[in-house]
Amino acid sequence: MKRFNLKKLTFLIFGIIFFINPLYSSELNDLLKVKWSFKGLTGKFDRASLQRGFQVYQEVCSSCHSMQYLSYRNLGESGGPEFSIEEVKAIAASMEIRRWSR
């Protein structure tokens, strides 16, 4: 029979304590509870925030990412950033549409 080594047993016990304790501790923290304005069926988005997000897209993201699948009607008052009809028409008129030929 092999004799059990005390060093190995000590290393094993401290290894288990060292690695299990952080995992156990992380589960004890409660997550931050946030009340979002757009949560649920009756939630509403912040109009100004959505319009700023669209402006950031136009100035930064549109250089690499296209709006190929965007329906401009979604920018209007039916949803999305809720631009006025005139603003949606101006946005649509300022876009360049390229057709890809196959």
N, C-alpha and C positions, 0 to 999 in steps of 0.2 A: 504494500500500500504506500501511496505517496503521502508525504507529510504536507499539510496545508501551510503555506508560507504566511506569516503574520504581516509582512510588508504588503503583500498583495491584498490581503483582507482589509488592512487599513486604507490602502489606496482606493479600493473598491467602495468602501463606506463613505469616504470623503468625496469621491467622485460623484456618487449618487446624491449626496447632500448638496454639492456644489451645482450640479446640473438640474436637479429637480426643483430646488428652492426658487429660482427666478421664474420658472414656468408656473409654479403655484402662485407666486406673488402677483404676476401680471393678471391673473383671473380675478383677483379681489378688487381691482379698481373699477369703479362704475364709469360708464361712458357718459359723455356730456349730452344732456337732453336739450334739443333745440326745437323751437316751435317755428316751423317754416310757414310763410304766408301762402304758399302754393300747395300745401299738403291737403289731400282729400279731394272729394268731388267739387266742393264749393270754393276751393282755393283760388287765389288770384295772383298773377305775376305782377311784379313792379314794372310799370310801363317805361319809366325813365331808365331803369337798369337794362331792360331788353334793348332799348334804342342805343344805349352806350355799347352794349355787346355787339350789335350790328355794325356800329361805327368802327369798333376795333377790328371786326372781321374785314370791313372794306379797306381799312388803312394798313392792316398787317397781314392777315391770313389769306386774303384773296390773291396775293402775289403767287402763292403756291397751290392753293386749294380752290377749285372752281365751285360755282353754284349751279352746276349742270342740272341737278334735280330739284332746284328751288322753284316753287310756284309763287309768283309774286303776289298772288291773292292772299297768301299766308302772312304777308307783311302788313296787310291792311287791318281793318277793324274787326275782322272775323276771328282773329287770334294773332299770336306772335307779338311783335313790338307795337302793334296798333298805330301804325302810321296813318295819316289821313289819305284819302283817295288821291289827292294831288301829289302828295309826297311819294306814294307808291308808283304813280305814273312817271314821276321824275327819276326815281331810282331805276325803273325798268328801261326808260329811254337812255339813261347814261351807260347802260351795260352793252358790251359788244358781244354779239352772239356769233360764234364760229360753228360752221357745219363741217363735220368730219366726213370725208368721202372714203368709201371703202373700195 
